Amino acid sequence: MQLTQTPHVVVVMGVAGTGKTTIGPLLAARLGVPYAEGDDFHPQANIAKMSAGTPLTDDDRWPWLDAIGRWAHERAGLGGVVSSSALKRGYRDRLRAAAPGVVFVHLTGDRALIEDRMSHRQGHFMPTALLDSQFATLQPLQADEAGVAVDVSGDPGEITERAVAALRDLPQPSN
């Protein structure tokens, strides 16, 4: 069942391994909007750095966040879902500067569960070794940020339904 309201532009955020790449497309399909994989916005230098087990610096992330922000801005009033770790408030502020109506779905979960899921995924450039740096960097959504936290326990369908229900409770975008 698709929502009948004007859809939000949603950033599915969280540490590596929370399921952004799994939940993002499911959420987009459920909302009837396009999905963009945040990792596809990374320059090759960032992917090489992460593949080598080196955490990105803020300077590495700015062009990536700007590219995601441009995509989100282009989708304003139309809706869309994009994945981005968006771990720091400053990163989310940068995305909101480009696309003021964006909302966040913060995928949250127990570290052990996330590490277990990361250890079973195939062909991803983010090693489990970087999970500690992800949790150390994470600044959860604050009360003044448009968004919701969604627990990642359960199967992808359950997680997606929790996200859809939480998004229904957010004020609709004013475009």
Phi, psi and omega in degrees: 000124181272148176288146182264349181281164172298123185285153173286163161266118188250132171256117175274115189239166176147172179293164177304140176090359179279347177106024181303318183285338176274311185285324181308304180296324178295317179295316179300316179297318181295325180273348181073037181228164179288157176244141173234129179281117183302325180299333180291345179273351180288136169294155182303325180299323178293316181297319178297319180296312180294321179298330178277000179085015180260121178297148177285150173267169176301321179298327175293324188279332186305310180298324178295311179296322179297321179294318176296317178300320178297317179299313181298320178298318180295337182266357181304132181084344181253332183088157179174164177229132177224145177263143176196135180303319176044046189291327183256150176305318180300325178292317179292323176299320180295318177296318179293329177297323179280325184222084189303333183271003183297145175236158185245138167249105181271110177281119185239154177185169179294137183303318182298318178297315182295317178298319178299315179296319179297322184291343181259354182275150185252139168071023178256143185282346184273111180283154178302332181301336181273359183298320179300318180293327178295312179295325179293327181279331188303126170242104183303159177307141177261164184302332182270007179257132179290114179168178182221151173259135182230124179290141184262013174287150181097185182272166183305323179297318179295317180297316179299315180297322176297320180294316179300314180297318180293321179294327179302329183278352179279149174300145180286149180296145176255100184253000000 
